Amino acid sequence: RAVVEFNDTVYAVPDVSLGELFVRQVAETPDAPAVTDGATTLTYAQLDARANHVAHEVIGRGVRPGDAVSVLLERSVATVTTVLGLMKAGAVYVPLDARYPADRIRHVLADAGATLVVTDDASQPHLPADAADAFLIDSASGGEEQREAPRVGVGSGDAAYVMYTSGSTGAPKGIVVTHRNVAALALDPRFDRSAHQRVLLHSP
């Protein structure tokens, strides 16, 4: 019985994108805190508005659904805003780390076919000179004036982001993660998603 019950892990996952799941949460708790980095805290409504603004900004720079867009930012509210905005634009998020060697950054950008890099003044110097076009998120005008999400078709089976391996056994390889993959983890009923709860996650 224990084996059967512990292995009964099937549960329904909404057949929508992460952006749509977030919009549903905004409708339920618009004024609740959504993200904080210690210096800045945004409610769900504020985060949604800023993410919509980012989505419109990158679309205006030629990004189309399915395009890979790299993000080179320190962990902050702006990082969350950027990633959510890219997903709302239908783009595929490709994370970069300023601690990466220049050769690794160059490889990831080329292998992913990144059409744009979202960065800021502090992180931009870590980009190779021949990197894709850079969009400085901290110099973008406005922030919450474009509150409507762009009309972009994004499905649950579409790629949400690409995570690259360490490359310890060769060249780093990109692992594609879909919107459904992320939703399945986030909505796993074994996690208690009550307010004010913390869950420690670890990945090797």
Secondary structure, DSSP 8 states (H G I E B T S, - for coil): -HHHHHT-------SS-HHHHHHHHHHH-TTSEEEE-SS-EEEHHHHHHHHHHHHHHHHHTT--TT-EEEEE--SSHHHHHHHHHHHHTT-EEEE--TTS-HHHHHHHHHHHT-SEEEE-TTTGGGS-TT---EEEGGG-S-SSS--S-------TTSEEEEEE---TTSS--EEEEEHHHHHHHHT-TTS---TT--------
